[in-house]
């Protein structure tokens, strides 16, 4: 990188002195950066499938949680990677749950729950997004105004696990549009590397509204003995936290037990 910078700096400084070229190159560079940094939700290329396949090769997953299961895209993916795993799904929005139930209602590997998880048992108001129910949120829908207020039931993950005699979760995936910290709080002391070795969660613009920043995720997980990093195409970037990372782009971050981090890092 140092050699490349030494070579390109004089050229770029010269271009910077030519207004027309400078403007065009600046526009092109901004466009490239926007593409490079844009959140990617294609699981085949954003690292989600790679992550599951890598873990499954090292230690087969027996029980997984999908909190914010939506219509079951992630469930379908993990069952294709780990056919023997049992997946507990949680979906707060009843219109979305109907799609999930039609898709997996007869699958013995899938446990469907028509409620969400949070930090306490209660009935909550949330915004169901008609432009894409994957944006439905208890916090705020930041990219659409086409929403409808609904109510649904939530409970603590710890209470759910106690009720189902679950002592270990091999993979916990949380995608609840800004309420990830509430879900984590609801699991209490279960969130320990030896009990939940891998946690995938989303981070994005909605965290501006929730006021739970990436810095807070790092503090939470590192305080419990996890390594935390951004999920990339074929690795997890376990770099230490820096303020420059607070870009609200995301989308997926991983908290991993140290042994798992050794498998998943670059």
Secondary structure, 3 states (H helix, E strand, C coil): CHHHHHHHHHHHHHHHCCHHHHHHHHHHHHHHHHHHHCCCCCCCCCCHHHHHHHHHHHCCCCEEEEECCCCCHHHHHHHHHCCCCEEEEECCCHHHHHHHHHHHCCCCCEEEECCEEECCCEEEEEEEECCCHHHCECCCCCCCCCEEEEEEEEEEHHHHHHHCCCCCCCEEEECCCCCHHHHHHHHHHHCCCCCCCEEEEECCCHHHHHCCCHHHHHHHHHCCCCEEEEECCCCEECCCCCHHHCCCCCCEEEEECHHHHHHHEC
